[in-house]
Amino acid sequence: MTETKLEHRDDRAWPKGAMPASLLIGLAVVAAGVTVTTASSHVALAALCLLVGLAVGSSLIVIGIRRWLDGQAIPAGLGMVSLLFAVGGLTLNWKTGFVGAGGALLLGLGGGCLLANVWAIRAAGRNRHR
């Protein structure tokens, strides 16, 4: 798989308005995750899934963007990890219904990615002067 060559490996790689959009949508997704968690019949399991999703989603973005800003390719393994967690969330969703652990995991994964994207844009801005 080849990587698309971008002219800039800094904050200009994102469209204008990406940071506030990521922040607002990320907060909305996390709020939805909290709502799903509190409405779940298994609150402890849903809360754990939400936290794991947030941690994994944000870690995937942080690891990938750090490598990308250093001029390296984003590891394919990161995509596989996110795919496995998405399939796991969908499986839990199918087993528990949306108001449960699966929905919390998926919302955590999405919220973690979006909120970490805010950090990624800020980190990429520092890369502009390298």
N, C-alpha and C positions, 0 to 999 in steps of 0.2 A: 504494500500500500504506500502510495507516495503522499507526501505532505504538500498542500497548496502553498506556494511561495507567496508571502505577503511582503509588500514593500517595506512595511514598518513592523517591528516587534515592540510596539509600545502602545500607549492608550489610543492612538489613532486607528488601531485595528478594530475598535468597537465603534458602533454608530453613535452619533451625538445623542445624549439623553439615556444612554444605556445604564449609567450608574443609578440615577434616581429611579428608573423603571425597575431595575433589578432589586433595589432596596424596597420599593413599595410592593411589588409583586411577591418578593421573598417574605416580607412581613405578613402579607395577606395569606400566603400559603402556610406559614408557621401558625398563624392564628387559626386557620382551618384545621390544621393538625391538632392543635390544642382542643378545639371544639370536638373533633372526632374522638380524641382520647378521653375527654371527660364524659362523652355520651356513650362510651363503650361499656359493655357488660363486664369486660376484663380490663379495668383501668390500668392496673400495674403492667400488664403485658403490652397494652397499647402505648403507655408512656415510655416503656423500654424501647419499643419499636420506633417511636418518634425520635427519641434521643439517638439511637443507632443510625437512623436515616439521616439525621442532621450531621452527625459526625462523619459518616461515610461520604455523604454528598459534598460537604465542605472539603474533606480531605482529598477527594478526587480532583476538585478544581485547583486546590492549592498545589498539589504535587504536579499536576499537568502544566499549570501556568508557570510555575518556577522553572521547569525544564524548557518550556517554550520561550520564555524571556531570555534564557541563557543560550538560545540558538539551537537547542536540541529538539528532536522529535518528541511528541507526546507518546508515551508508551501505550501500545495496543492493549496491554493488560488492564489499564485503567478503564477502557471501554468494556472489557469483559467483566470486570468487577461491578460496574454500574449495571450491566445487563443482568448479571446474576441477582443483584439486589432488586432490580425491577421485577424480574420473574418471581423472586421470593415474595415480594410485596403483592404481586398479582395473585400468587397462589394463596397467601394468607387472606387476601381480600376475598377470594372465591370461597375459602373455608369459613371465614368469620363474618362475611358481609362487610359493606363499606364502613359501618360504624364499628370498627375493630382494629386489630393490629395491622392488617394489610393496608388499610387506608392511611393509618398513622405512619407506617414505614414509607409508603410512596410519597406522602406529603412531606415527611422529614427529608427524604432524599432530594426532592425538588426544592424545598426551602433551603436546605444546606448548600445546594449548588448555586442558587440565586444569591444568597447572602454572601457566599464566598466570592461570587463574581464581582461584588462591590469592592472587596479587597483586591481582587485581581486587576481591576481597572486602575485602582490607586497605585498598585505596585508597578503596573505597566507604565504609568505616567512618570515614575522615577527612572524608567528605562529609556526615556526619550533623549536624555542628555548623555548617554553612554557613548 
